[in-house]
Amino acid sequence: QLAESGGGLVQAGRSLRVSCAASGFTFGDYAMHWVRQVPGKGLEWVSGIDWNSATTGYADSVKGRFTISRDNARNSLYLQMNSLRAEDTALYYCVKDMSPGPIGTQNGGMDVWGKGTTVTVSS
Amino acid sequence: SYDLNQPPSVSVSPGQTASISCSGDKLGNKYTCWYQHKPGQSPVLVVFQDNQRPSGIPARFSGSNSGNTATLTISGTQAMDEAVYYCQAWDYNTVIFGGGTKLTVL
């Protein structure tokens, strides 16, 4: 129901955009997130966006470098990653929230996860 | 910044009850979720709003949250429950995950 794409190998300092195609639910009714996992490490929330793109949130580690966006007409979520660093190397999951938002008002959980797309940043 | 602290590992015998804690400042004032993550698979939401189970999650999974500690309880633990479990909460407009607890069923 969530299929990520666009990952790959990129040099440090360069940019990459990952995408997520949603199906099987009304995409425009829910907030969405990107969550990443460095191999062997825990889950780290990267960014979230509410149902109509009115509010967004970012982890401090990516603030000012990453931009989350969505296109409800295309049932798609995006993450534009600029000024990439070696520490951004991770598996990036696209995740559906149980509520529409705004970001910060959610009281549910993240109930649908994609399989992830791998981003590798070489230094 | 807000931190959620989990024990790195918990062990339990099959059929027994496993309890995994998650601590944070005044965590009881926030809603907590729990995710199960098995190797090679995507995480699965097992508890939301402290103690609610999504459809399809077995009744042996339950949660509580009070004071500074949230707890995930797995009653009658089965071998298939072996996984890493993460707690999660919101701090203002930021999502916080705990560091994860490896549950071993032996």
Interface residues (C-beta under 8 A of the other chain):
Chain A: H33 V35 G42 L43 E44 W45 G48 T55 G57 A59 D60 Y93 M98 I103 G104 Q106 N107 G108 G109 M110 D111 W113 G114 K115 G116
Chain B: S1 Y31 C33 Y35 H37 S42 P43 V44 L45 V47 F48 Q49 P54 V84 Y86 Q88 W90 Y92 N93 T94 V95 I96 F97 G98 G99 G100
